[in-house]
Amino acid sequence: MNNKTLQEMNDAYKDCPMRTSEYTIDGKKYIVKSHFVGEKSLDDTLYRIAFQKAMDEVLTTA
């Protein structure tokens, strides 16, 4: 498990791109901050998404 404090993580990722989104659920407003730290492999992620979509299409038409 990651033993970094919130402040340490904020300092480590302060230069990474960030997006703020607001959602309202059951009348309550939630603000979500997404930090893009680049820890995922884009090739692996795109392959997984494409493979899953292809499998879904094949299995739903059979």
N, C-alpha and C positions, 0 to 999 in steps of 0.2 A: 504494500500500500504506500501511497505517496505521503511522506511525512513533512512536506513543506507547509509552511503557514500561508494563509491567504495573502499576507503582505509580501512574502517571498515570491509567490506565484505572480502577483501583480507586477513586481519589479522585473521578474524574468521575462514576462510577455508584454511589457509596456509598449514595445515598438512593433508588435504584430498587429495586423489589420483587425478591426473590431466592428461589429454591427449590433445596433440596439433595435429591438423589436418590442412593440407593445401589444399585449393581448388582453381582451376582456372576457372573463369566464364567470358566468353566473353573477354578473354585475360587479365583479371585483377586477381591478386593473393589475396586470402583472407586467413587469418590465424584464426582458431577457437580454443579457449582454453576451454575445457570442464572440469568443476570441479565436482567431484562426492562427494556430501555432505551427501548422505544417508538419504534424507528427503522423499523418496518414499517407500511405502511398497512393497517389492518384491513379497509377496504372492498375493496382490491385482493386481499388474501389470501382473504377469504371468497368473493369472486367467482371466483377461480381454483379454489378447492376445489369450489365448487358446479358450476362449468362442467365440471371434470374428472370429477366424480361422474356428472353427466348424460351426458356423452360415454361413459363406461364402461358405463352402463346401456343406452344406445342401441346401442352396438356389440356388447355381449354378447348382446342379444336378437335381433339381426339374423342 
